[in-house]
Structures are given as structure tokens and as C-alpha cells.
Amino acid sequence: MKKRIMALDYGSKTVGVAVTDGLGLTAVSVGTIKRDRENQLRATYRRINELIDEYDVGSIVVGLPLNMDGTESDRSILARRFGEDLSRRTGLSVVMQDERLTTVEADEIMSLTGSHKGNRKDRIDAVAAAVILTDYLGQHADEQHNLHG
């Protein structure tokens, strides 16, 4: 079985997490890592490492929150720094993926699936991570086919 890809939706107090299924074809939300303060990342990195081991992850995709015009934002700089730290700490390849409108799309998905309002806030980041991963897989489907076809 090939290694899975993990996607992370990095936020100021949460990190949404999704991984590919065993075949690497679809994205599955696995949860949200919460922290009290933005700069308290030690426990976040520890939990990500646990998930890497649990799901046999071989690479990571981190959502890049660009402005609507495609320029960098303060949040995108923080996300890039997080991705660089993650690569250094895990030794895995980390790819940045444009995540514009993923939270909007995640909210629409949750509405369509009937998620309860109270439950939404806790799950939105994990669903957004799955959207980021789905977008990444869609953009790299031809490469995957050529590697395995």
C-alpha cells in the first residue's frame, strides 16, 4: 500500500486535518487540532507526528491562504512558515496549495450534508482540509496516473 498524503488547514487556533484513503484517490477528514494561542505549536506538531505515524503519511499539503487577487497575505506568510517548520520537523515533503474559498466550499458541503449548526464550528477546518486535499489530488491526477499507469 502506498503512503498517504495529509492535508492541513492551518489557522490561528486550529489545524484541520485530512488524509487520502488507502488508494490515494479520495480525501477523508480526520479531525481538528486545537490550541489556546497561535504561537503555541509544540503540542500541534506532536499531534501531527502522531497522525503521520497512524496513517502512514508520506507527504503533506498545507493550505495557502492567498488574497483573492493571488497575492500573499499575512496569513499566507504564517502558513508558509508553518509548512517549512513542519518539513524540518518531520523530514517529509511539504507542498503549499492555494486554498482560496475552501472554507466557503466546506461550509456549503456541510450545509448539503445536513451538519448541525453547533457541530459545524468544530468540523469546518477538517472539512476545509479535505477540500484542500481534493483540489490537490485533482490538480495532480495526471501525474499520479503516469506514475502508476
C-alpha positions as CSV (number, residue, x, y, z in Angstrom):
1,M,0.0,0.0,0.0
2,K,1.4,3.4,-0.9
3,K,2.0,6.2,1.6
4,R,-0.9,8.6,2.2
5,I,-1.0,12.3,1.7
6,M,-2.0,14.5,4.6
7,A,-3.6,18.0,4.1
8,L,-3.6,20.7,6.8
9,D,-5.8,23.8,7.0
10,Y,-3.6,26.0,9.2
11,G,-5.4,28.6,11.3
12,S,-4.7,30.9,14.2
13,K,-6.1,28.5,16.8
14,T,-6.9,25.3,14.9
15,V,-5.4,23.0,12.2
16,G,-7.9,21.0,10.2
17,V,-6.6,17.6,9.1
18,A,-7.5,15.3,6.2
19,V,-5.7,12.3,4.7
20,T,-6.1,10.3,1.5
21,D,-7.7,6.9,1.6
22,G,-5.5,3.8,1.3
23,L,-5.5,4.0,-2.5
24,G,-4.7,7.7,-2.6
25,L,-7.8,8.6,-4.5
26,T,-10.1,10.5,-2.1
27,A,-9.7,12.8,0.8
28,V,-11.1,12.0,4.3
29,S,-11.4,14.5,7.1
30,V,-9.8,13.1,10.3
31,G,-10.3,16.0,12.8
32,T,-9.2,19.3,14.1
33,I,-6.2,20.1,16.3
34,K,-7.0,23.0,18.7
35,R,-4.6,25.2,20.7
36,D,-5.2,28.1,23.1
37,R,-2.7,30.5,21.5
38,E,-1.5,31.0,17.9
39,N,2.2,30.7,18.8
40,Q,1.8,27.5,21.0
41,L,2.6,24.9,18.3
42,R,4.6,22.3,20.3
43,A,1.5,20.1,21.0
44,T,0.2,20.7,17.5
45,Y,3.4,19.4,15.9
46,R,3.4,16.4,18.4
47,R,-0.2,15.6,17.3
48,I,0.6,15.9,13.6
49,N,3.5,13.5,14.1
50,E,1.2,11.0,15.8
51,L,-1.2,11.3,12.8
52,I,1.7,10.8,10.4
53,D,2.5,7.5,12.1
54,E,-1.1,6.4,12.5
55,Y,-2.0,7.0,8.8
56,D,1.4,6.1,7.3
57,V,1.8,9.6,5.7
58,G,4.5,10.1,3.1
59,S,3.9,13.8,2.2
60,I,2.0,16.8,3.4
61,V,-0.1,19.5,1.7
62,V,-0.6,22.8,3.6
63,G,-3.3,25.2,2.6
64,L,-2.0,28.6,1.4
65,P,-4.5,31.4,2.2
66,L,-3.8,33.9,-0.6
67,N,-5.7,37.1,-1.2
68,M,-8.4,36.8,-3.9
69,D,-6.1,38.5,-6.4
70,G,-3.4,35.8,-5.8
71,T,-1.1,37.9,-3.7
72,E,0.4,36.9,-0.4
73,S,-1.4,37.8,2.9
74,D,-0.1,37.9,6.4
75,R,-1.9,34.5,7.0
76,S,-0.1,33.0,3.9
77,I,3.3,34.0,5.3
78,L,2.4,32.3,8.6
79,A,1.2,29.2,6.7
80,R,4.4,29.1,4.7
81,R,6.5,29.3,7.9
82,F,4.4,26.6,9.4
83,G,5.0,24.4,6.3
84,E,8.7,25.0,6.5
85,D,8.8,24.1,10.2
86,L,6.7,21.0,9.5
87,S,9.1,19.8,6.8
88,R,12.1,20.3,9.0
89,R,10.5,18.6,12.0
90,T,9.0,15.6,10.1
91,G,11.5,15.2,7.2
92,L,8.6,14.9,4.8
93,S,8.0,16.8,1.6
94,V,5.5,19.7,2.3
95,V,3.7,21.3,-0.6
96,M,1.7,24.6,-0.4
97,Q,-1.7,24.5,-2.0
98,D,-3.9,27.5,-2.9
99,E,-6.8,27.4,-0.5
100,R,-8.9,30.4,-1.6
101,L,-12.6,29.8,-0.9
102,T,-12.1,26.4,0.6
103,T,-13.8,27.4,3.9
104,V,-16.8,28.7,1.8
105,E,-16.9,25.4,-0.1
106,A,-16.5,23.4,3.2
107,D,-19.5,25.3,4.6
108,E,-21.6,24.6,1.5
109,I,-20.7,20.9,1.8
110,M,-21.7,20.8,5.5
111,S,-25.0,22.5,4.6
112,L,-25.7,20.0,1.9
113,T,-24.9,17.1,4.2
114,G,-27.2,18.4,6.9
115,S,-24.5,19.1,9.6
116,H,-26.0,20.7,12.6
117,K,-25.0,24.3,13.3
118,G,-23.5,23.5,16.7
119,N,-21.4,20.8,15.2
120,R,-20.2,22.9,12.3
121,K,-17.7,25.1,14.0
122,D,-15.8,22.1,15.3
123,R,-15.7,20.3,11.9
124,I,-15.3,23.2,9.4
125,D,-11.5,23.1,9.4
126,A,-11.3,19.4,8.9
127,V,-13.7,19.6,6.0
128,A,-11.7,22.5,4.6
129,A,-8.6,20.3,4.8
130,A,-10.4,17.7,2.8
131,V,-11.3,20.3,0.2
132,I,-7.7,21.4,0.0
133,L,-6.6,17.8,-0.4
134,T,-9.3,17.1,-3.0
135,D,-8.1,20.2,-5.0
136,Y,-4.5,19.0,-4.8
137,L,-5.4,15.5,-5.9
138,G,-7.4,16.9,-8.8
139,Q,-4.5,19.0,-10.0
140,H,-2.1,16.2,-9.8
141,A,-4.3,13.3,-11.1
142,D,-2.4,13.1,-14.4
143,E,1.0,12.8,-12.6
144,Q,-0.4,10.1,-10.3
145,H,-1.8,8.2,-13.3
146,N,1.5,8.4,-15.2
147,L,3.4,7.2,-12.1
148,H,1.1,4.2,-11.6
149,G,-0.3,3.7,-15.0
